[in-house]
Amino acid sequence: MRLALFLKMLVTAGLALILIIPLSAIQSVVAERQNVSAGVLREIQATGVGSQTLTGPILVVPYRRKTMVPSYDEKTKKTTLLPTYENGQAHFLPEVLAVKARVGTEMRHRGIYNVLLYNAQQTINGSFAVPENFGLPTAPSVSYEWYEPYVLIGISDPRGIRGTPLFKWDGREIALKGGTQSTAIRTGVHAPLGRLAGAHSYTFDLDLNLQGTEHIDYVPVGKQTSIAMKSEWPHPSFFGQFLPESRTITPGGFDAVWRTTHLASGIEDMMDECLRGKCTQISLMGVSFIEPVNVYLETERAAKYGFLFVLFTFAFFQLFELMKKLAIHPVQYGLVGIALAMFFLLLTALAEHVAFSRAYAVAAGSCVALLGFYVSFVLRSVARAAGFTAALSLLYGALYVLLQSEDMALVLGAFLLFGILAVVMVITRKVEWHRLTPPPPEPKVTP
């Protein structure tokens, strides 16, 4: 009896370990489908539009500096002044930069795969303070030739611009042109301004409708920068060096406000290096439009619990064998384990075509019905099979709740395991385990 019990438990444990192979194969299928979905996103970004980073507006004043440098002529033994020329640009960041964004979202479909796109309707306004001589040093031997100044707005993927942006400079409407005329900020638009007066303060207004995928972020170029964003998307993920000063997240969307200054961001030194072609680090603040528990993440997480399903089911059968004196063949263990593994494959296949909740209900219901029918013969009792299917249904229900929870998954999972252990201990509290094996033989007494 002792040897038979040990061998049965050893065979059952071996079957459970063997079932890791199909479970691992199913996890590989999920990972493969997830990679295909990510490839579709990259394809849409390559042929359509990608994530967006907005830099600016930045005022740029190109110039040519003429410097009279003394030069000694060996032949004439005289010193004369000769001109040298140097091209450069003066850059000015906004004194105040305020952005108000209203972001809508939509799902794009390519085959069975979905990609989330956003459409950000932005109103951007603020002011520039231009100093005398554009802040460049003056001297009797130095003079400047000024070229047409312009305002550049860096947009990481200009393909996302929708409609014709409206730009106003000091109340005067100016048509935007493609490109930035900058080697540091290569993509975006610019607005030629014509001639500028001397020391003066200028205001600007920009209406920009921008489409993108995944995330939108801003470089806080203003000495005082504020961004107010509203969206219908209920799952924002805020990132960057500066998180929102205030935020409200509800099932109907989110409302967030960022505020920072050049003293906190160090943006002036960063942008000065960047505009000189030495970009190393740029402060960002933005938001990602994510699906916190998407189809593939949910199925991947579900498949990780597959071995526990098999382990608990086999333990359940072992208890029935011990307590009800039933004989369950290893082949029956194996068929039940394969049926449990098939649930995760069904879930993955269905979730690509219908909502995850419906896919989960169909896959779980099919497996519970099949196992309930089969177990009624294995356990030789409809009542026992009904108890088994009820327990399995509760287990599937608990797993679904666990998968839907992003922040409480570990807590719920720990309590689930603790609850199952508690149930097993309560059921077996009166089992006299020492009687399941015969006592050792008494030593023979020789007369």
C-alpha positions as CSV (number, residue, x, y, z in Angstrom):
1,M,0.0,0.0,0.0
2,R,2.8,2.4,0.9
3,L,4.7,1.7,-2.3
4,A,1.6,1.9,-4.5
5,L,0.6,5.3,-3.0
6,F,4.1,6.6,-3.4
7,L,4.2,5.4,-7.1
8,K,0.8,6.9,-7.8
9,M,1.8,10.3,-6.4
10,L,5.1,10.1,-8.3
11,V,3.3,9.4,-11.6
12,T,0.8,12.2,-11.0
13,A,3.6,14.7,-10.3
14,G,5.4,13.5,-13.4
15,L,2.2,14.1,-15.5
16,A,1.8,17.5,-14.0
17,L,5.4,18.4,-15.0
18,I,4.9,17.0,-18.5
19,L,1.9,19.3,-19.0
20,I,4.3,22.2,-18.6
21,I,5.3,21.5,-22.2
22,P,1.9,22.3,-23.8
23,L,1.4,25.2,-21.4
24,S,4.8,26.6,-22.5
25,A,3.9,26.1,-26.1
26,I,0.6,28.1,-25.6
27,Q,2.6,30.9,-23.9
28,S,4.9,30.9,-27.0
29,V,1.8,31.2,-29.2
30,V,0.6,34.2,-27.1
31,A,4.0,35.9,-27.3
32,E,4.1,35.3,-31.1
33,R,0.7,36.9,-31.6
34,Q,1.7,39.8,-29.4
35,N,4.8,40.3,-31.5
36,V,2.6,40.3,-34.6
37,S,0.3,42.9,-33.1
38,A,3.4,45.1,-32.2
39,G,4.6,44.7,-35.8
40,V,1.2,46.0,-37.0
41,L,1.6,49.0,-34.8
42,R,5.1,49.6,-36.2
43,E,3.8,49.2,-39.7
44,I,1.0,51.8,-39.1
45,Q,3.6,54.2,-37.6
46,A,5.9,53.7,-40.6
47,T,3.1,54.2,-43.2
48,G,0.9,56.5,-41.2
49,V,1.9,58.4,-38.1
50,G,3.9,57.7,-34.9
51,S,4.1,59.1,-31.4
52,Q,4.5,62.9,-31.1
53,T,6.9,65.2,-29.3
54,L,6.2,68.9,-29.5
55,T,9.1,71.3,-29.1
56,G,8.6,75.1,-29.2
57,P,7.7,77.6,-30.4
58,I,11.3,79.0,-30.5
59,L,12.2,82.3,-32.0
60,V,15.2,82.2,-34.3
61,V,17.0,85.2,-35.7
62,P,19.7,84.4,-38.2
63,Y,22.6,86.8,-38.6
64,R,25.9,87.5,-40.3
65,R,28.5,89.1,-38.0
66,K,31.2,91.3,-39.4
67,T,34.3,91.8,-37.2
68,M,37.1,94.1,-38.2
69,V,40.4,92.4,-37.2
70,P,43.8,94.1,-37.2
71,S,46.2,92.7,-39.8
72,Y,49.9,93.6,-40.2
73,D,51.3,93.8,-43.8
74,E,55.0,92.9,-43.9
75,K,55.5,94.6,-47.3
76,T,54.0,98.0,-46.4
77,K,54.9,97.7,-42.7
78,K,51.4,98.9,-41.9
79,T,48.5,97.6,-39.8
80,T,45.1,97.6,-41.5
81,L,41.7,96.4,-40.4
82,L,40.3,93.5,-42.4
83,P,36.8,92.1,-42.1
84,T,36.0,88.6,-41.0
85,Y,32.5,87.1,-41.3
86,E,30.7,84.6,-39.1
87,N,27.1,83.2,-39.6
88,G,25.0,82.4,-36.6
89,Q,21.6,82.3,-35.0
90,A,20.1,84.0,-31.9
91,H,17.5,81.8,-30.2
92,F,14.8,83.0,-27.8
93,L,12.6,80.8,-25.7
94,P,9.1,81.9,-24.7
95,E,8.7,83.9,-21.5
96,V,5.3,82.2,-21.1
97,L,4.1,79.1,-22.8
98,A,0.5,77.8,-22.2
99,V,-0.9,74.8,-23.9
100,K,-4.6,73.7,-23.8
101,A,-5.2,70.3,-25.4
102,R,-8.3,68.3,-25.9
103,V,-7.4,64.7,-26.9
104,G,-9.8,62.3,-28.6
105,T,-9.0,58.7,-29.2
106,E,-10.1,56.1,-31.8
107,M,-9.4,52.5,-32.6
108,R,-7.9,51.6,-36.0
109,H,-8.3,48.1,-37.3
110,R,-6.0,46.1,-39.5
111,G,-7.2,42.6,-39.9
112,I,-7.8,41.3,-36.4
113,Y,-5.5,43.7,-34.8
114,N,-6.4,47.1,-33.2
115,V,-4.2,50.2,-32.8
116,L,-5.2,53.2,-30.7
117,L,-4.8,56.6,-32.3
118,Y,-5.3,60.0,-30.7
119,N,-6.2,63.3,-32.1
120,A,-5.0,66.3,-30.0
121,Q,-6.6,69.7,-30.7
122,Q,-4.2,72.2,-29.1
123,T,-4.3,75.9,-28.5
124,I,-0.8,77.1,-27.8
125,N,-0.1,80.7,-26.8
126,G,2.5,82.8,-25.0
127,S,5.0,85.6,-25.4
128,F,8.6,86.4,-26.3
129,A,10.7,89.1,-24.9
130,V,13.3,90.3,-27.5
131,P,16.2,92.4,-26.1
132,E,18.0,95.2,-27.8
133,N,20.3,94.1,-30.6
134,F,18.8,90.6,-30.0
135,G,21.0,90.2,-27.0
136,L,24.2,90.0,-28.9
137,P,27.4,91.8,-27.8
138,T,28.2,95.1,-29.5
139,A,31.5,96.8,-30.2
140,P,32.9,99.5,-32.5
141,S,34.6,96.8,-34.6
142,V,31.5,94.5,-34.8
143,S,28.5,94.9,-36.9
144,Y,25.6,92.6,-37.8
145,E,23.6,91.9,-40.9
146,W,20.2,90.4,-39.9
147,Y,18.3,87.9,-41.9
148,E,14.6,87.2,-41.7
149,P,13.7,85.9,-38.3
150,Y,11.2,83.0,-37.9
151,V,9.5,80.9,-35.3
152,L,10.1,77.2,-35.4
153,I,7.8,74.5,-33.9
154,G,9.4,71.1,-33.6
155,I,7.0,68.2,-34.4
156,S,8.5,64.7,-34.3
157,D,6.1,63.4,-37.0
158,P,4.7,66.1,-39.2
159,R,2.5,63.6,-41.0
160,G,0.2,63.8,-38.0
161,I,-0.7,67.5,-38.7
162,R,-4.4,67.6,-39.5
163,G,-5.8,70.6,-41.4
164,T,-4.0,73.9,-41.7
165,P,-2.6,75.2,-38.4
166,L,-3.4,78.8,-37.6
167,F,-0.5,80.9,-36.4
168,K,-0.7,84.4,-35.2
169,W,2.3,86.7,-34.3
170,D,1.3,89.8,-32.4
171,G,-2.2,89.4,-33.8
172,R,-1.0,89.1,-37.4
173,E,-1.8,85.8,-39.1
174,I,1.2,84.1,-40.7
175,A,1.2,81.0,-42.9
176,L,3.3,78.2,-41.7
177,K,5.8,76.5,-43.9
178,G,7.2,73.0,-43.8
179,G,10.6,72.2,-42.2
180,T,12.3,73.9,-39.3
181,Q,15.4,75.3,-41.0
182,S,17.3,73.9,-38.1
183,T,19.9,71.1,-38.0
184,A,19.1,70.4,-34.3
185,I,15.3,70.1,-34.5
186,R,14.9,68.6,-37.9
187,T,11.2,67.9,-38.2
188,G,8.3,70.4,-37.8
189,V,7.2,73.7,-39.3
190,H,8.2,77.3,-39.2
191,A,6.7,80.8,-39.6
192,P,8.7,83.6,-41.3
193,L,8.1,86.8,-39.5
194,G,9.6,89.6,-41.7
195,R,11.4,92.4,-39.9
196,L,11.3,92.8,-36.1
197,A,11.5,96.0,-34.1
198,G,14.1,96.5,-31.5
199,A,13.5,95.6,-27.8
200,H,9.9,94.5,-27.7
201,S,7.5,91.9,-26.4
202,Y,5.7,89.7,-28.9
203,T,2.7,87.5,-28.4
204,F,1.9,84.3,-30.4
205,D,-1.1,82.0,-30.8
206,L,-1.2,78.6,-32.5
207,D,-4.1,76.3,-33.2
208,L,-2.6,72.9,-34.0
209,N,-4.5,69.6,-34.6
210,L,-2.1,66.7,-34.2
211,Q,-2.7,63.0,-34.6
212,G,-0.4,60.3,-33.2
213,T,-0.1,56.9,-31.6
214,E,1.0,55.6,-28.2
215,H,2.0,58.9,-26.5
216,I,2.3,62.7,-26.8
217,D,4.9,64.6,-24.9
218,Y,6.0,68.2,-24.6
219,V,9.4,69.9,-24.2
220,P,8.7,72.7,-21.6
221,V,10.6,75.4,-23.5
222,G,8.9,78.4,-21.7
223,K,10.4,80.2,-18.7
224,Q,7.0,79.5,-17.4
225,T,5.2,76.5,-18.9
226,S,1.7,75.2,-18.3
227,I,-0.1,72.4,-20.0
228,A,-3.8,71.6,-19.4
229,M,-5.1,68.4,-21.1
230,K,-8.5,66.7,-21.2
231,S,-9.2,63.4,-22.8
232,E,-11.9,60.8,-22.9
233,W,-9.3,58.0,-22.5
234,P,-9.6,56.5,-19.0
235,H,-6.2,54.9,-18.8
236,P,-3.5,57.5,-19.0
237,S,0.1,56.8,-18.0
238,F,2.0,60.0,-17.1
239,F,5.7,60.1,-17.7
240,G,8.7,62.4,-18.0
241,Q,10.8,64.5,-15.6
242,F,7.6,66.4,-14.5
243,L,4.4,64.7,-13.6
244,P,1.1,66.6,-13.5
245,E,0.6,69.0,-10.7
246,S,-3.0,67.9,-10.6
247,R,-4.9,65.1,-12.2
248,T,-8.4,63.6,-12.2
249,I,-9.0,60.2,-13.7
250,T,-12.5,58.7,-14.1
251,P,-14.0,56.0,-16.2
252,G,-15.1,58.9,-18.6
253,G,-11.6,60.2,-19.1
254,F,-8.9,62.3,-17.4
255,D,-8.0,65.9,-16.8
256,A,-4.4,66.8,-16.0
257,V,-2.4,70.0,-15.5
258,W,1.4,70.4,-15.7
259,R,3.3,73.5,-14.5
260,T,7.1,74.1,-14.4
261,T,9.6,76.9,-14.7
262,H,13.0,77.2,-16.3
263,L,14.5,77.2,-12.8
264,A,13.2,73.7,-12.2
265,S,13.7,72.3,-15.7
266,G,17.1,73.9,-16.6
267,I,15.6,74.1,-20.1
268,E,17.6,77.2,-21.2
269,D,21.0,75.4,-20.9
270,M,19.5,72.2,-22.4
271,M,18.1,73.9,-25.4
272,D,21.2,76.0,-25.9
273,E,23.3,72.8,-26.2
274,C,20.7,71.1,-28.3
275,L,20.4,74.0,-30.8
276,R,24.1,74.0,-31.1
277,G,23.9,70.3,-32.1
278,K,24.9,68.8,-28.7
279,C,21.6,67.4,-27.5
280,T,22.2,65.1,-24.5
281,Q,19.1,65.4,-22.3
282,I,15.9,67.2,-22.8
283,S,13.2,67.6,-20.1
284,L,9.9,66.1,-21.1
285,M,6.4,65.8,-19.7
286,G,3.7,63.8,-21.4
287,V,1.1,61.0,-21.3
288,S,0.8,57.6,-22.9
289,F,-2.6,56.3,-24.1
290,I,-2.3,52.7,-23.0
291,E,-4.6,49.7,-22.6
292,P,-3.6,48.7,-19.0
293,V,-4.8,45.1,-19.5
294,N,-4.8,44.4,-23.2
295,V,-5.8,41.1,-24.8
296,Y,-2.4,39.6,-25.1
297,L,-1.2,40.7,-21.7
298,E,-4.4,39.2,-20.2
299,T,-3.9,35.9,-22.0
300,E,-0.2,35.8,-21.2
301,R,-1.0,36.4,-17.5
302,A,-3.7,33.8,-17.6
303,A,-1.4,31.2,-19.2
304,K,1.1,31.7,-16.3
305,Y,-1.6,30.3,-13.9
306,G,-2.1,27.2,-16.1
307,F,0.2,25.0,-14.0
308,L,-1.6,26.0,-10.8
309,F,-4.9,24.9,-12.5
310,V,-3.4,21.5,-13.3
311,L,-1.8,21.2,-9.9
312,F,-5.0,22.0,-8.0
313,T,-7.1,19.6,-10.2
314,F,-4.7,16.8,-9.7
315,A,-4.6,17.4,-6.0
316,F,-8.4,17.3,-6.0
317,F,-8.4,13.9,-7.7
318,Q,-5.8,12.6,-5.3
319,L,-8.0,13.6,-2.4
320,F,-10.9,11.8,-3.9
321,E,-8.8,8.7,-4.4
322,L,-7.6,8.7,-0.8
323,M,-10.9,9.6,0.9
324,K,-13.4,7.8,-1.4
325,K,-11.2,4.9,-2.2
326,L,-11.5,5.6,-6.0
327,A,-9.0,4.4,-8.6
328,I,-8.2,7.1,-11.2
329,H,-5.9,6.0,-14.1
330,P,-3.0,8.2,-15.0
331,V,-4.4,8.5,-18.6
332,Q,-7.5,10.1,-17.0
333,Y,-5.3,12.6,-15.2
334,G,-3.5,13.4,-18.4
335,L,-6.8,14.0,-20.4
336,V,-8.1,16.3,-17.7
337,G,-4.8,18.2,-17.7
338,I,-4.8,18.6,-21.5
339,A,-8.4,19.9,-21.3
340,L,-7.3,22.5,-18.8
341,A,-4.4,23.6,-21.0
342,M,-6.7,23.9,-24.0
343,F,-8.7,26.6,-22.2
344,F,-5.7,29.0,-22.6
345,L,-5.4,28.2,-26.3
346,L,-9.1,28.8,-26.8
347,L,-8.9,32.0,-24.9
348,T,-6.1,33.3,-27.0
349,A,-7.8,32.4,-30.3
350,L,-11.2,33.8,-29.3
351,A,-9.9,37.0,-27.7
352,E,-8.5,38.2,-31.1
353,H,-12.0,38.3,-32.6
354,V,-14.4,39.2,-29.7
355,A,-14.2,41.1,-26.5
356,F,-12.0,39.5,-23.8
357,S,-14.9,39.0,-21.4
358,R,-16.9,37.1,-24.0
359,A,-13.9,35.1,-25.1
360,Y,-13.1,34.2,-21.5
361,A,-16.8,33.2,-20.8
362,V,-16.9,30.9,-23.9
363,A,-13.5,29.3,-23.3
364,A,-14.2,28.7,-19.6
365,G,-17.7,27.5,-20.1
366,S,-16.6,25.0,-22.8
367,C,-13.8,23.6,-20.6
368,V,-16.1,23.4,-17.5
369,A,-18.8,21.6,-19.5
370,L,-16.4,19.1,-21.1
371,L,-14.6,18.4,-17.8
372,G,-17.9,18.2,-15.9
373,F,-19.2,15.6,-18.3
374,Y,-16.0,13.6,-18.3
375,V,-15.4,13.8,-14.5
376,S,-18.9,12.4,-13.8
377,F,-17.6,9.1,-15.2
378,V,-14.2,9.3,-13.7
379,L,-15.5,10.0,-10.2
380,R,-18.5,7.6,-10.7
381,S,-21.0,10.2,-9.4
382,V,-22.9,13.1,-10.9
383,A,-23.0,14.8,-7.5
384,R,-19.2,14.6,-7.2
385,A,-18.8,15.9,-10.8
386,A,-21.2,18.8,-9.9
387,G,-19.0,19.7,-6.9
388,F,-15.9,19.5,-9.1
389,T,-17.4,21.8,-11.8
390,A,-18.6,24.2,-9.2
391,A,-15.1,24.5,-7.7
392,L,-13.6,24.8,-11.2
393,S,-16.1,27.5,-12.1
394,L,-15.2,29.5,-9.0
395,L,-11.5,29.1,-9.8
396,Y,-12.1,30.4,-13.4
397,G,-14.1,33.3,-11.9
398,A,-11.4,34.2,-9.4
399,L,-8.8,34.1,-12.2
400,Y,-10.9,36.5,-14.3
401,V,-11.2,39.0,-11.4
402,L,-7.5,38.7,-10.9
403,L,-6.7,39.4,-14.6
404,Q,-8.9,42.5,-14.7
405,S,-7.1,44.0,-11.7
406,E,-4.0,45.9,-12.5
407,D,-2.9,47.1,-9.1
408,M,-4.3,44.4,-6.8
409,A,-3.3,41.3,-8.9
410,L,-0.6,40.2,-6.4
411,V,-2.9,40.6,-3.4
412,L,-5.8,38.8,-5.0
413,G,-3.5,36.0,-6.2
414,A,-2.0,35.6,-2.8
415,F,-5.4,35.4,-1.1
416,L,-6.7,33.0,-3.8
417,L,-3.8,30.6,-3.1
418,F,-4.3,31.0,0.7
419,G,-8.0,30.3,0.3
420,I,-7.4,27.1,-1.7
421,L,-4.9,25.9,0.8
422,A,-7.3,26.6,3.6
423,V,-10.1,24.6,1.9
424,V,-7.8,21.6,1.4
425,M,-6.7,21.7,5.0
426,V,-10.4,21.9,6.2
427,I,-11.5,19.0,4.0
428,T,-8.6,16.8,5.1
429,R,-8.6,17.8,8.8
430,K,-10.0,14.5,9.9
431,V,-7.9,12.3,7.6
432,E,-5.7,10.0,9.6
433,W,-2.7,10.0,7.2
434,H,-0.8,7.4,9.2
435,R,-3.6,4.8,8.5
436,L,-3.2,5.2,4.7
437,T,0.0,3.1,5.0
438,P,0.3,-0.1,6.9
439,P,2.3,0.0,10.2
440,P,5.9,-1.5,10.0
441,P,6.0,-5.3,10.8
442,E,6.8,-6.2,14.4
443,P,10.1,-7.8,14.9
444,K,10.1,-11.6,15.3
445,V,10.8,-12.9,18.7
446,T,12.9,-16.1,18.8
447,P,12.2,-18.4,21.7
